[in-house]
Amino acid sequence: MPPFTVLHVCMGNICRSPMAERLLDVAVRDRLAKADAAPPAENLMHSHSAGTGGWHAGEEMNPPAARQVRARGGDVNGFLARKLRSDLIDAADLVLTATADQQEYVVALRPDAAARTFVLGEFGRLLTTIDSAALPPAEPTPDAVFARGVALVEAVNAARGTASPLPADDLDDPWGRGDQAFSRVADEIEDTVGPLAATLLPTQ
């Protein structure tokens, strides 16, 4: 049931998945800002994240990752890293992982989530092949965004078929590297979360 819930997964939950979590939120809010009247973004979509490992549980976002989020209009307040749990996967309508290894980890933990779990780059690549006109009507309401989101995930999964992710779908781990590496990864994240938000909430 609404809101449409997107779970982002990486290794430590302090770099890639937090950026994806907050940059998707930015993209949704930007779409809603163009609508005359719309409910708060959190009523339409819940974007959150976790890591396959718990080494950084309770920590804030890695500073260069936080800088990228802020520079792109996002908010890092309130973020604390956490380890992935089965209940988080169960509650997600879409799971986006940083790498194919993490996708396999999610599916091993919850095999019934396979059809809604994708490498982020894989999802973005397949999204371009979807006929959005065939999805349920787009309206800035919780029920409409949820219905359109669920149908979109089903369509992208059908487009994937039995194909495996491509090596280029993975997000490089920028941890311990400079701002340039984080900026490049943030750009790649935006290449998927921007079109995802635009598909769920197209503006006239």
SVG drawing of the C-alpha trace seen along z (x, -y; Angstrom):
<svg xmlns="http://www.w3.org/2000/svg" viewBox="-5 -26 46 43">
<polyline fill="none" stroke="black" stroke-width="0.4" points="0.0,0.0 1.1,-3.6 3.5,-5.2 5.5,-3.6 8.6,-2.4 12.1,-2.3 14.9,-0.6 18.5,-1.4 21.2,1.0 25.0,0.8 27.8,2.3 28.2,0.0 25.3,-2.4 27.4,-5.5 28.2,-6.4 26.3,-5.1 22.9,-4.0 22.5,-7.2 23.2,-9.3 20.6,-7.4 18.1,-7.6 18.3,-11.4 18.8,-12.1 15.6,-10.2 13.9,-12.3 15.3,-15.5 14.0,-14.3 10.5,-13.6 10.3,-17.0 11.5,-18.7 8.7,-17.0 6.1,-18.0 7.3,-21.6 6.1,-21.8 2.6,-20.6 0.0,-23.2 -1.3,-21.1 0.3,-18.0 0.6,-16.3 4.0,-16.2 6.5,-14.0 6.7,-11.6 3.0,-10.7 3.8,-9.6 7.2,-7.9 9.4,-6.5 13.0,-6.4 15.4,-4.8 18.5,-2.7 20.6,0.0 23.9,1.8 24.7,5.5 27.2,5.0 26.7,3.4 30.2,2.0 28.9,-1.6 25.6,-1.2 24.6,-4.4 27.0,-6.5 26.2,-9.6 26.7,-9.8 30.3,-9.8 31.3,-13.6 32.0,-13.6 28.7,-11.8 26.9,-14.4 28.5,-17.2 27.2,-15.7 23.7,-15.5 23.7,-19.1 25.2,-20.4 22.3,-18.9 19.6,-20.3 19.2,-17.4 19.0,-17.2 21.3,-14.9 19.7,-15.6 18.6,-12.6 20.5,-10.0 22.0,-7.1 23.5,-4.0 21.9,-0.6 22.3,3.0 19.9,4.5 17.1,6.6 14.6,9.0 11.7,6.9 13.0,3.9 13.1,6.0 9.6,7.3 8.2,3.8 9.9,2.5 8.1,2.1 11.4,1.6 14.9,2.5 17.9,0.8 21.4,2.1 24.7,0.5 26.2,3.7 25.2,7.1 26.8,8.8 24.4,6.8 21.5,7.7 22.4,11.4 22.7,10.8 19.2,9.3 17.7,12.2 19.5,14.8 18.0,13.2 14.5,12.9 14.1,15.0 10.5,13.7 12.0,10.2 13.8,11.2 11.3,9.6 11.5,6.2 15.3,6.1 17.6,4.5 21.1,3.1 20.5,-0.7 22.2,-1.1 20.3,1.9 17.0,0.4 17.9,-2.9 19.0,-1.2 15.8,0.9 13.6,-2.1 14.4,-3.7 12.7,-0.8 9.3,-1.1 6.3,-2.6 5.1,-4.9 1.8,-5.4 0.9,-1.8 1.2,-2.4 -1.7,-3.5 -2.6,-7.2 -0.1,-9.6 -1.5,-11.7 0.1,-13.3 -1.9,-11.2 -0.6,-8.3 -2.8,-5.7 -1.9,-6.7 1.8,-6.9 1.7,-3.5 -0.2,-1.9 2.0,-3.4 5.2,-2.5 4.2,1.2 3.2,1.4 6.5,-0.2 8.5,2.4 6.6,5.2 7.2,3.7 11.0,3.3 11.2,6.9 9.4,8.2 11.9,6.2 14.8,7.7 13.6,11.3 16.3,13.7 19.2,11.4 21.8,10.7 23.0,7.2 25.9,5.8 29.2,5.0 28.6,1.3 25.4,1.3 27.5,1.4 28.2,-1.8 31.9,-2.1 32.5,-2.3 33.9,-5.9 34.7,-5.3 38.1,-6.6 38.4,-8.5 38.2,-12.2 35.2,-14.4 35.6,-13.8 34.8,-10.1 31.8,-10.9 30.6,-13.4 30.8,-10.9 28.9,-8.3 26.3,-10.9 25.9,-11.7 25.3,-8.1 22.7,-7.8 20.9,-10.8 20.9,-9.2 18.5,-6.6 16.6,-8.3 15.7,-11.4 14.0,-9.4 12.3,-7.2 10.8,-10.2 9.8,-11.7 8.1,-8.4 6.1,-8.2 5.2,-11.9 5.3,-13.4 4.4,-17.0 2.3,-18.7"/>
</svg>
